[in-house]
Amino acid sequence: MGHNMRSRANGGRISAPLVIIIVAAGVGAVFSSITPNKRPFSLNNPEISFPYLEKEKISTIALALCSLLAPAAIIFLVCLFLVPGPTVSKSIPNALIWRRKLWEWHTGWLGLGLSLATAFLITNGMKNLFGKPRLDLLSRCVPDVLNIANYTVKGFLNALEGFNVVSATICKQTDNEILDDGFKSFPSGHSSFSAAGLIYVSLFLASKLAITIPFLAPSSFSQDRSRFSAFPSRAEGKALEAQAAVNSGKEPSRLNEQVRKPSGHNNAIITARNQAATPLCISLHHGFDILFGYFIGTVTAIFAFRYYHLPISQGAGWSWGPRSQDRRFWAGVGVGNYVGSSQSSAVETKHDIETRVAADRQATNEVGAISGGSHSAV
């Protein structure tokens, strides 16, 4: 599921996922500027009779600071100081370590952008679709109460005298932006955007700091612990070396002993069980508009995290590896994975073809020999 988004691999071109994120955010911005569907309302409804305040309690700047800038800074600092982690040997070249840091930082920011852009797009689209009045709609609307009969929505005869449902044409507000925003209550944009950013960074921290829920038994990770190290090929070699020493009856070295018996901070390989299992708590808010917005942000955060990162319980804190340039969107028929260079793919394909042709020739010769023998016997 990983993507090749490094400039070197893409020949300096802008990555496709980044373009998708920018387009999603752009479409969401267009949705936020168009006139929404305006649901009919009643002038006697106390729920939409609150006063209009020009300054929000949580401004857009504060929302962006808490949901976008702060998570982005946290991701950057974690990748700078905590990646690739304690499984790295001192013999690993610094260039390789910095490549891992940059890749984790890259996927961390792309996941954050995907979560926020998707939540922004879905929320604004639903706001325009439902057109639910805000709590301060009447003060935004400035209704023409003297001619209420001209704006009454025809339908079921009202049982209560004076309880009329009117259309938005009753509003005398000259500022269309203020009036249009009065019909964008559902779902809550503040809630969805904050959940998309904060839940994503919570999942990111849970992955990098080995915080997982539910509790994981060590048996699930004891068979192939080399998969959860920073550099699996090197760790696997050490594990095989230790196992060979045990099988031969020789006394293993201290390094091999650490590999065979992981018990402490300096283990060459750290299993998921040894990384702890602290629960991750999620807070909830009151109000249906807020709760539904929170649900949107939660879904987009989980989707974006899993799109770029391995499962928290089994991925040992790593993101998916990069795809090769020729397989960024699909692998194609007959290709087994999304990684590897096009050159190696071509070599493998040629080898497979030669092997299949040789097998077909051998099978043809065998069938011909059997057929000839049967004919002579008859």
KOLPABA-138797 format. One line per field, with one value per residue: x, y, z of N, C-alpha, C in turn; residue number from 1. Coordinates in pm, whole numbers, plus 50000, padded with zeros to 5 digits. Atoms other than C-alpha are relative to their C-alpha. Layout:
<rs>
nX	X/...
nY	Y/...
nZ	Z/...
caX	X/...
caY	Y/...
caZ	Z/...
cX	X/...
cY	Y/...
cZ	Z/...
n	NUM/...
</rs>
This chain:
<rs>
nX	50081/49912/49991/49872/50022/49875/49971/49903/50067/50095/49932/50023/50139/50089/50060/50143/50082/50001/50095/50135/50030/50023/50127/50108/50012/50054/50144/50065/50006/50107/50126/50024/50029/50123/50124/50051/50143/50052/50116/50103/49990/50110/49960/50030/49910/49903/49866/49923/50026/49885/49945/49888/49873/49906/49879/50026/49922/49883/49982/49941/49855/49977/50030/49888/49884/50014/50030/49908/49862/49948/49970/49887/49876/49978/49953/49864/49909/49992/49918/49863/49928/50033/49986/50072/50027/49892/49957/49897/49862/49910/49930/50085/49955/50088/50082/50115/50086/50068/50101/50116/50063/50069/50115/50105/50051/50074/50129/50076/50066/50098/50118/50070/50065/50112/50107/50063/50062/50119/50102/50042/50082/50125/50078/50059/50099/50122/50060/50079/50108/50108/50045/50064/49980/49919/50071/50022/50049/50098/49930/49931/50099/50077/50119/50106/50110/50127/50059/49969/50090/49948/49886/50036/49988/50128/49992/50097/50060/49943/50096/49981/50020/49881/49880/49986/49869/49976/49882/49890/50025/50051/49886/49963/49856/49937/49870/50028/49906/50052/50123/49971/49935/50102/50062/49892/49979/49975/49936/49911/49869/49897/49986/49944/49862/49916/49988/49915/49860/49955/50006/49891/49873/50007/49965/49858/49923/50019/49917/49858/49965/50041/50123/50094/50117/49996/49876/49954/49920/49871/49989/50027/49885/49879/49950/49917/49981/49916/50082/50034/49882/49986/49940/50032/49903/49888/50046/50026/49871/49956/50083/49958/49868/50020/50065/49901/49911/50074/50015/49871/49954/49897/50042/50023/49940/50090/50095/50099/50081/50099/50101/50082/50070/50028/50046/49940/50004/49894/50021/49980/50133/50101/50129/50113/50036/49908/50015/50105/50136/50074/50120/50013/50133/50058/50103/50119/50058/50145/50068/50002/49916/49860/49969/49989/49875/49892/50000/49936/49857/49945/49992/49895/49870/49965/49973/49873/49891/49980/49957/49856/49925/50031/50087/49933/49974/49908/49905/49883/49981/49951/50094/49980/49885/50035/50021/49913/50059/50091/50111/50053/50145/50040/49887/50019/50024/49879/49899/50038/49996/49996/49867/49901/49980/50050/49895/50008/50124/49980/49914/50079/50097/49929/49963/50122/50039/49908/50030/50125/49978/49925/50090/50095/49929/49980/50129/50036/49918/50048/50128/49971/49941/50108/50091/49932/49997/50135/50035/49929/50055/50123
nY	49879/49886/49932/49940/49856/49929/49929/50074/50112/49948/49914/49860/49962/49998/50132/50008/49983/49860/49933/50041/49928/49860/49993/50021/49878/49898/50024/49965/49854/49958/50032/49907/49867/49997/49986/50133/50024/49931/50072/49915/49990/49931/49882/50025/50104/49938/50056/49920/49862/49944/49880/50020/49944/49991/50072/50132/50034/50068/49941/50087/50005/50090/50135/50045/50018/50121/50121/50017/49962/50073/50139/50004/49981/50120/50104/49966/50022/50143/50062/49950/50047/50137/50094/50125/50072/50071/50123/49968/50026/49887/50015/49954/49869/49886/49969/50091/49958/49878/50037/50051/49887/49918/50074/50002/49863/49980/50070/49943/49877/50032/50055/49889/49922/50077/50003/49868/49964/50083/49952/49868/50020/50067/49912/49890/50056/50032/49873/49948/50092/50002/49863/49990/49867/49987/49953/49856/49972/49891/49872/49984/49990/49876/50037/49905/50057/49935/50066/50141/50084/50013/50091/50125/50120/50067/50141/50043/49890/49997/50018/49891/49869/49917/50081/50009/50034/49906/50024/49907/49874/49902/49931/49871/49983/49964/50067/50140/50090/50022/50076/50136/50072/50033/50129/50100/50048/50145/50033/49898/49996/49995/50133/50095/49964/50025/50145/50053/49973/50045/50146/50052/49989/50096/50130/49993/50013/50136/50088/49976/50021/50136/49998/50080/50055/50062/50065/50097/50109/50006/50113/49958/49932/50071/50084/49925/49869/49917/49912/49879/49920/49887/50052/50142/50092/50012/50067/50139/50067/50023/50104/50127/50031/50049/50131/50097/50030/50086/50132/50067/50030/49907/49892/49880/49876/49917/49940/50101/50027/49894/50026/50114/49972/49857/49964/49874/49892/50014/50116/49978/50011/49976/50052/49913/50021/49927/49857/49957/50000/49897/49967/49868/49951/49903/49921/49974/49867/50000/49937/50090/49943/50016/50143/50051/49946/50077/50132/49983/49984/50127/50093/49957/50016/50143/50036/49942/50066/50136/49991/49973/50062/50138/50006/49967/50120/50093/49935/49953/49857/49959/49974/50087/49964/49931/50076/49963/49894/50054/50071/49912/50010/50140/50088/50060/50144/50081/49944/50045/49900/49860/49946/50047/49912/50049/50082/50133/50062/50050/50118/50110/50040/50073/50130/50080/50042/50105/50122/50057/50055/50125/50101/50038/50084/50132/50069/50038/50117/50118/50041/50059/50132/50091/50022/50087/50136/50059/50030/50121/50117/50038
nZ	50000/50000/50129/50030/50007/49989/50124/50078/50067/50097/50096/49969/50024/49885/49984/50028/49880/49960/50090/49958/49877/50036/50072/49902/49922/50089/50020/49873/49993/50092/49933/49890/50051/50079/49924/49960/49996/49882/49948/49939/49854/49933/49924/49859/49950/49907/50018/50096/49961/49928/50067/50091/49953/50110/49961/49944/49882/50054/50132/50103/49976/49888/50048/50083/49913/49918/50078/50112/49974/49885/50039/50095/49923/49920/50091/50039/49888/49973/50104/49990/49882/49957/50112/50016/49879/49931/50067/50097/49960/50018/50127/50110/50050/49970/50118/49999/49890/50039/50100/49927/49932/50099/50053/49899/49994/50124/49991/49890/50046/50104/49933/49936/50105/50056/49900/49990/50127/50019/49907/50047/50119/49963/49913/50077/50090/49924/49957/50112/50033/49900/49976/49869/49940/49881/49881/50009/50134/50006/49992/50128/50108/49994/50079/50031/49921/50033/50117/49980/50079/50136/50002/49934/50083/50008/49966/49900/49927/49866/49892/49905/50062/50005/50021/50143/50055/50107/50081/49976/50070/49904/49941/50059/49984/50127/50009/50034/49931/49866/50010/50044/49891/49901/50035/50006/49864/49996/49872/49946/50064/49897/49940/50096/50032/49883/49982/50107/49970/49868/49992/50083/49930/49889/50057/50036/49877/49950/50081/49979/49859/49962/49919/50078/49935/49868/49958/50098/49947/50070/50091/50137/50057/49964/50107/50096/49940/50085/50082/49927/49975/50092/50122/49983/50056/49908/49880/50033/50005/49862/49941/50058/49944/49864/50006/50045/49887/49908/50060/50005/49865/49960/49912/50081/49953/49921/50091/50034/49880/49994/50103/49961/49876/49991/49865/49961/50099/50100/50086/50143/50061/49898/50043/49969/49860/49915/50022/49908/50051/49928/50077/50061/49964/50092/49932/50080/49981/49993/50113/50116/50106/49959/49998/50136/50052/49936/50065/50132/49978/49952/50114/50093/49933/50002/50140/50042/49928/50051/50140/50006/49892/49963/49883/49875/49921/50064/50088/49926/50014/50132/50109/50115/50082/50126/50123/50111/50081/50101/49936/49896/49991/50006/50032/50131/50003/50003/49912/49867/49894/50041/49980/50096/50115/50128/50059/49940/50045/50135/49993/49947/50101/50104/49942/49991/50135/50042/49922/50047/50133/49985/49945/50105/50096/49938/49995/50137/50036/49927/50058/50131/49980/49956/50111/50094/49946/50004/50140/50044/49930/50068
caX	50000/50302/50376/50686/50682/51048/51172/51464/51238/50992/51257/51184/50813/50533/50391/50043/49911/50013/49818/49515/49535/49559/49267/49051/49126/49053/48717/48632/48716/48486/48207/48253/48204/47890/47532/47398/47059/46847/46610/46275/46248/46006/46031/45902/46184/46384/46676/46775/46707/47052/47230/47478/47839/48093/48385/48373/48491/48725/48854/48968/49327/49305/49147/49427/49689/49550/49445/49707/50019/50056/50014/50255/50515/50469/50514/50829/50985/50900/51053/51359/51441/51269/51304/51432/51437/51638/51663/51928/52283/52569/52715/52421/52533/52396/52273/52048/51916/51835/51658/51433/51374/51280/51051/50862/50832/50712/50440/50344/50269/50099/49868/49787/49712/49494/49295/49232/49161/48917/48733/48721/48577/48314/48205/48154/47977/47732/47679/47561/47350/47152/47141/47060/47003/47255/47163/47181/46998/46715/46955/47152/46835/46662/46320/46043/45791/45528/45477/45519/45222/45405/45688/45498/45578/45261/45196/45027/44783/44948/44768/44914/44807/45095/45337/45444/45732/45887/46143/46479/46338/46194/46543/46636/47006/47210/47537/47503/47810/47660/47325/47466/47682/47368/47253/47574/47526/47542/47794/48027/48334/48531/48462/48543/48861/48993/48915/49081/49403/49417/49303/49548/49838/49716/49735/50076/50207/50052/50236/50572/50559/50426/50090/49836/49494/49388/49654/49865/49998/50367/50298/50172/50511/50754/50787/50935/51055/51295/51004/50962/51315/51431/51638/51482/51753/52028/51820/51718/52083/52164/51871/51976/52332/52212/51986/52271/52492/52222/52165/52537/52572/52817/52803/52639/52795/52650/52491/52323/52211/52041/51869/51753/51646/51492/51466/51554/51605/51917/51759/51866/51508/51210/50886/50548/50485/50796/50693/50407/50030/49897/49536/49459/49168/48935/48721/48366/48169/47804/47560/47453/47618/47942/47925/47867/48148/48369/48268/48370/48708/48760/48687/48914/49194/49182/49163/49457/49667/49611/49671/50025/50116/50131/49881/49964/49944/50172/50372/50621/50574/50667/50488/50442/50747/50760/50621/50834/50776/50610/50373/50252/49886/49864/50094/49940/49844/50116/50311/50323/50389/50415/50786/51102/51246/51124/51463/51440/51080/51186/51462/51223/50964/51219/51339/50983/50915/51229/51144/50788/50903/51155/50889/50648/50910/50986/50618/50569/50857/50722/50374/50519/50723/50419/50201/50463/50496/50123/50091/50360/50203/49874
caY	50000/50226/50470/50593/50962/51046/51298/51076/50781/51000/51183/51512/51508/51585/51265/51153/51116/51475/51590/51391/51554/51902/51833/51700/52009/52231/52068/52102/52473/52509/52334/52576/52878/52776/52837/52541/52382/52589/52384/52546/52656/52798/53146/53002/52751/52845/52624/52865/53185/53244/53574/53595/53649/53771/53620/53246/53101/52871/53067/52916/53007/52827/52526/52508/52548/52264/52025/52083/52266/52100/51741/51820/51946/51640/51405/51588/51575/51209/51110/51326/51194/50853/50696/50438/50325/50094/49804/49982/49857/50106/49967/50095/50384/50727/50774/50470/50591/50935/50778/50595/50913/51109/50833/50803/51182/51186/50924/51080/51416/51263/51063/51376/51567/51287/51266/51642/51691/51400/51519/51874/51751/51520/51773/52063/51840/51721/52076/52185/51875/51895/52273/52244/52581/52692/52794/53163/53143/53386/53662/53601/53588/53911/53771/53976/53897/54143/53942/53593/53459/53518/53286/53006/52662/52496/52150/51996/52233/52342/52229/52512/52866/53086/52797/52842/52681/52935/52927/53107/53373/53542/53653/54020/53967/54137/53961/53629/53482/53531/53394/53092/52998/52998/52682/52483/52343/51970/51819/52023/52132/52217/51872/51677/51871/51851/51479/51414/51577/51482/51121/51069/51201/50986/50677/50790/50826/50495/50330/50493/50459/50100/50190/49932/49802/49532/49339/49119/48777/48719/48395/48582/48746/48481/48292/48566/48854/48974/49127/49392/49528/49847/49655/49304/49152/49226/49119/48800/48720/48761/48544/48271/48290/48249/47958/47787/47817/47659/47374/47298/47281/47571/47846/48146/48488/48760/48924/48601/48550/48888/48787/48455/48602/48946/49094/49460/49784/49677/49387/49350/49256/49382/49190/49358/49204/49369/49707/49727/49745/50072/50153/50450/50661/50867/51151/51218/51541/51638/51729/51537/51776/51760/51384/51318/51553/51372/51042/51172/51284/50952/50751/50962/50950/50570/50535/50771/50606/50255/50374/50483/50282/49919/49801/49928/49582/49415/49678/49771/50137/50141/50283/50093/50086/50283/50144/50135/50411/50186/50036/50339/50278/49907/49610/49472/49120/48867/49090/48967/49288/49666/49701/49647/49833/49805/49661/49377/49321/49287/49043/48834/48835/48723/48447/48332/48324/48121/47877/47834/47783/47521/47343/47351/47202/46925/46848/46846/46602/46373/46377/46308/46014/45866/45913/45749/45454/45404/45414/45151/44930/44939
caZ	50000/50020/49742/49573/49646/49677/49423/49326/49249/49061/48865/49046/48960/49205/49350/49249/49608/49682/49376/49494/49838/49684/49450/49737/49945/49644/49577/49947/49926/49625/49817/50106/49879/49687/49797/49998/49992/50234/50443/50535/50899/51151/51299/51627/51662/51976/51870/51592/51786/51934/51861/51576/51684/51431/51622/51685/52014/51822/51526/51198/51285/51618/51446/51189/51462/51674/51396/51126/51240/51581/51447/51161/51409/51631/51335/51229/51576/51628/51295/51362/51709/51749/51403/51325/51690/51919/51672/51465/51489/51522/51201/50994/50768/50857/50502/50537/50872/50731/50436/50682/50883/50571/50444/50773/50790/50430/50480/50813/50654/50353/50580/50779/50462/50326/50651/50672/50301/50290/50601/50461/50132/50285/50547/50307/50060/50326/50454/50109/50065/50392/50446/50815/50991/51251/51605/51508/51176/51262/51362/51041/50831/50944/50832/50678/50952/50827/50507/50651/50459/50130/50230/50402/50266/50144/50282/50583/50754/51079/51389/51598/51519/51410/51362/51002/50812/50578/50301/50300/50067/50376/50474/50411/50487/50215/50295/50113/50283/50629/50519/50335/50632/50846/50664/50720/51066/50982/51012/51230/51036/51349/51488/51172/51098/51453/51476/51140/51255/51623/51588/51303/51510/51801/51581/51455/51810/51911/51625/51687/52069/52068/52224/52119/52208/52272/52462/52233/52327/52245/52058/51753/51709/51826/51499/51282/51494/51226/51039/51311/51316/51147/50892/50864/50643/50894/51192/51017/50953/51320/51419/51177/51308/51665/51571/51385/51693/51908/51664/51643/52019/52032/52289/52119/52140/52358/52057/51954/52311/52301/51980/52125/52460/52415/52765/52793/52609/52420/52235/51874/51789/51985/51959/51968/52310/52457/52319/52574/52535/52674/52579/52356/52483/52262/52400/52278/52245/52291/52013/51704/51457/51654/51701/51333/51238/51487/51326/50981/51111/51288/50974/50754/51014/51040/50662/50603/50873/50741/50384/50467/50779/50887/51151/51499/51653/51399/51213/51487/51409/51039/50737/50413/50188/49862/49541/49233/48979/48721/48981/49173/49095/49011/48971/48652/48555/48627/48867/49223/49416/49405/49473/49271/48977/48622/48524/48773/48668/48306/48398/48602/48327/48068/48299/48360/47987/47916/48194/48069/47709/47817/48023/47730/47497/47744/47788/47409/47361/47632/47483/47136/47266/47441/47134/46909/47143/47162/46782/46731/46993/46812
cX	50085/50012/50138/49982/50128/50037/50100/49934/49906/50066/49973/49857/49920/49927/49849/49915/49995/49903/49856/49958/49967/49867/49882/49979/49942/49852/49923/49987/49892/49864/49967/49959/49870/49878/49943/49850/49946/49869/49897/50005/49880/50054/49976/50093/50105/50143/50086/49986/50114/50058/50120/50124/50100/50129/49964/50087/50128/50016/50060/50150/50033/49974/50114/50124/49994/49989/50099/50145/50060/50025/50117/50132/50033/50056/50146/50100/50016/50089/50146/50077/49975/50015/50148/49984/50116/50047/50113/50138/50087/50074/49918/50048/49899/49910/49875/49903/49922/49898/49875/49928/49916/49877/49885/49939/49912/49862/49916/49926/49898/49872/49920/49925/49880/49882/49926/49928/49873/49887/49944/49906/49864/49911/49932/49897/49868/49931/49910/49880/49883/49948/49930/50027/50090/49917/49966/49939/49907/50067/50083/49899/49935/49869/49900/49871/49865/49931/50024/49914/50052/50112/49970/50007/49868/50018/49891/49950/50047/49892/50008/49990/50129/50129/50013/50144/50021/50126/50105/49981/49945/50112/50032/50150/50065/50137/49976/50092/49952/49876/50027/50063/49900/49930/50106/50034/50044/50080/50097/50136/50114/50025/50067/50146/50093/50017/50091/50148/50048/49993/50109/50133/50002/50037/50148/50088/49986/50086/50147/50043/49953/49885/49893/49886/49931/50135/50036/50084/50130/50009/49979/50124/50130/50059/50094/50018/50082/49919/49978/50122/50010/50055/49988/50109/50118/49957/49976/50132/50054/49920/50038/50135/49988/49938/50097/50095/49933/49989/50131/50056/50107/49941/49979/50067/49897/49894/49891/49910/49893/49890/49907/49914/49975/49945/50068/50001/50099/49982/50026/49868/49897/49866/49891/49959/50090/49987/49885/49864/49916/49877/50001/49857/49955/49887/49884/49942/49848/49941/50010/50087/50147/50040/50017/50125/50120/50011/50068/50151/50067/50020/50113/50139/50044/50034/50137/50117/50029/50045/50151/50082/49954/49908/50077/50042/50105/50109/50123/50034/50042/49886/50026/50119/49957/49975/50100/49925/49898/49882/49936/49850/49951/50122/49987/49985/50134/50113/49958/49999/50012/50138/50095/50009/49947/50104/49995/49874/50016/50086/49921/49899/50067/50039/49879/49957/50090/49974/49873/50016/50074/49911/49900/50066/50020/49870/49958/50078/49952/49869/50022/50058/49893/49906/50063/50005/49867/49964/50070/49947/49873/50031
cY	50127/50059/50059/50148/50077/50060/49924/49887/50047/50092/50147/50045/50000/49867/50006/50013/50144/50079/49968/50076/50146/50017/49983/50125/50113/49985/50033/50150/50056/49973/50102/50139/50009/50008/49863/49987/50057/49936/50098/49993/50076/50118/49983/49895/50063/49950/50080/50149/50064/50120/49964/50071/49999/49922/49868/49976/49927/50049/49899/49987/49904/49855/49945/49975/49869/49873/49973/50026/49922/49852/49989/50017/49877/49887/50025/49970/49853/49931/50044/49935/49854/49896/49988/49916/49917/49873/50023/49972/50123/49994/50047/50137/50110/50035/49913/50036/50126/49976/49948/50113/50083/49929/49996/50139/50028/49935/50053/50126/49973/49942/50107/50084/49928/49997/50133/50038/49921/50044/50135/49987/49941/50094/50111/49951/49970/50126/50057/49912/50013/50139/50019/50136/49994/50053/50149/50042/50121/50136/50026/50037/50139/49981/50115/49950/50062/49932/49849/49909/49978/49898/49865/49884/49926/49851/49964/50120/49996/49991/50114/50134/50083/49923/49973/49963/50084/49962/50108/50133/50108/50087/50129/50031/50025/49935/49851/49902/49969/49913/49855/49916/49962/49869/49889/49947/49854/49957/50109/49994/50006/49861/49902/50030/49973/49851/49940/50021/49937/49849/49938/50007/49909/49860/49996/49981/49860/49901/50015/49971/49864/50000/49929/49950/49910/49939/49889/49892/49988/49889/50041/50058/49923/49920/50074/50142/50091/50095/50135/50083/50112/49956/49848/49907/49979/49926/49852/49922/49970/49888/49862/49956/49944/49861/49892/49961/49907/49859/49921/49966/50094/50108/50126/50122/50082/50068/49902/49969/50107/49979/49889/50031/50150/50035/50129/50100/49979/49877/50034/49995/50014/49953/50100/49987/50082/50151/50059/50003/50096/50040/50144/50049/50106/50072/50027/50136/49988/50072/49914/50052/49979/49854/49943/50054/49927/49862/50009/50011/49872/49902/50039/49984/49854/49956/50051/49933/49862/50001/50015/49922/49856/49999/50025/49874/49909/50067/50054/50145/50049/50031/49901/50049/50064/49903/50043/50096/49947/49925/50085/49985/49855/49917/49942/49849/49927/50053/49975/50106/50139/50061/49943/50093/49937/49910/49859/49928/49942/49875/49880/49950/49918/49861/49908/49948/49887/49869/49934/49938/49868/49888/49952/49908/49860/49922/49954/49876/49874/49950/49934/49860/49899/49967/49905/49856/49932/49960/49873/49876/49954/49935
cZ	50000/49861/49983/49980/50021/49866/49916/49924/49892/49897/50021/49979/50129/50008/49977/50126/50048/49912/50040/50126/49970/49928/50096/50085/49916/49976/50127/50016/49907/50063/50109/49952/49921/50091/50034/49978/50130/50045/50057/50153/50054/50079/50149/50060/50092/49978/49902/50029/50077/49923/49912/50052/49885/50028/50064/50123/49961/49856/49902/50018/50113/49959/49916/50084/50077/49916/49888/50039/50117/49967/49903/50072/50083/49913/49961/50112/50033/49897/50009/50114/50036/49890/49965/50126/50051/49930/49903/50058/49974/49868/49881/49954/50031/49883/49997/50110/49963/49890/50068/50072/49901/49944/50099/50017/49879/50006/50114/49960/49891/50061/50069/49898/49940/50096/50004/49871/49975/50091/49956/49881/50036/50081/49922/49899/50069/50051/49889/49968/50097/50032/50133/50062/50124/50116/49992/49867/49996/50008/49875/49890/49991/49920/49984/50066/49963/49882/50005/49914/49858/49988/50065/49902/50004/50031/50098/50079/50145/50105/50100/49927/50007/49980/49851/49963/49875/49924/50027/49927/50091/50057/49923/50015/49864/49980/49975/50073/50141/49997/49960/50110/50108/49973/49988/50139/50004/49877/50042/49932/50100/50058/49905/49972/50117/50024/49894/50029/50129/50016/49914/50074/50123/49953/49962/50123/50059/49924/50033/50144/50051/50099/49920/50087/49900/50032/49902/50068/49923/49898/49855/49933/50024/49884/49906/50051/49911/49914/50067/50037/49897/49866/50004/49948/50094/50126/49976/49993/50137/50066/49947/50054/50141/50000/49954/50112/50100/49945/49997/50137/50049/50088/49918/50060/50076/49912/49962/50118/50017/49898/50043/50122/50013/50136/50043/49887/49887/49912/49855/49926/50111/49948/50038/50146/50093/49984/50081/49932/50082/49920/49951/50022/49900/50073/49904/50037/49995/49879/49876/49886/50030/49997/49859/49931/50058/49938/49863/50015/50047/49886/49905/50062/49998/49859/49956/50070/49943/49853/49991/50104/50023/50122/50129/50074/49939/49918/50065/49972/49864/49904/49887/49918/49869/49887/49895/49909/49901/50062/50109/50017/49995/49960/49860/50009/49991/50085/50143/50107/49941/50014/49896/49881/49873/49934/50054/49957/49861/50000/50049/49895/49889/50050/50009/49864/49952/50073/49949/49862/50007/50054/49895/49898/50056/50004/49861/49956/50069/49941/49864/50013/50041/49886/49897/50050/49995/49859/49952/50067/49933/49869
n	1/2/3/4/5/6/7/8/9/10/11/12/13/14/15/16/17/18/19/20/21/22/23/24/25/26/27/28/29/30/31/32/33/34/35/36/37/38/39/40/41/42/43/44/45/46/47/48/49/50/51/52/53/54/55/56/57/58/59/60/61/62/63/64/65/66/67/68/69/70/71/72/73/74/75/76/77/78/79/80/81/82/83/84/85/86/87/88/89/90/91/92/93/94/95/96/97/98/99/100/101/102/103/104/105/106/107/108/109/110/111/112/113/114/115/116/117/118/119/120/121/122/123/124/125/126/127/128/129/130/131/132/133/134/135/136/137/138/139/140/141/142/143/144/145/146/147/148/149/150/151/152/153/154/155/156/157/158/159/160/161/162/163/164/165/166/167/168/169/170/171/172/173/174/175/176/177/178/179/180/181/182/183/184/185/186/187/188/189/190/191/192/193/194/195/196/197/198/199/200/201/202/203/204/205/206/207/208/209/210/211/212/213/214/215/216/217/218/219/220/221/222/223/224/225/226/227/228/229/230/231/232/233/234/235/236/237/238/239/240/241/242/243/244/245/246/247/248/249/250/251/252/253/254/255/256/257/258/259/260/261/262/263/264/265/266/267/268/269/270/271/272/273/274/275/276/277/278/279/280/281/282/283/284/285/286/287/288/289/290/291/292/293/294/295/296/297/298/299/300/301/302/303/304/305/306/307/308/309/310/311/312/313/314/315/316/317/318/319/320/321/322/323/324/325/326/327/328/329/330/331/332/333/334/335/336/337/338/339/340/341/342/343/344/345/346/347/348/349/350/351/352/353/354/355/356/357/358/359/360/361/362/363/364/365/366/367/368/369/370/371/372/373/374/375/376/377/378
</rs>
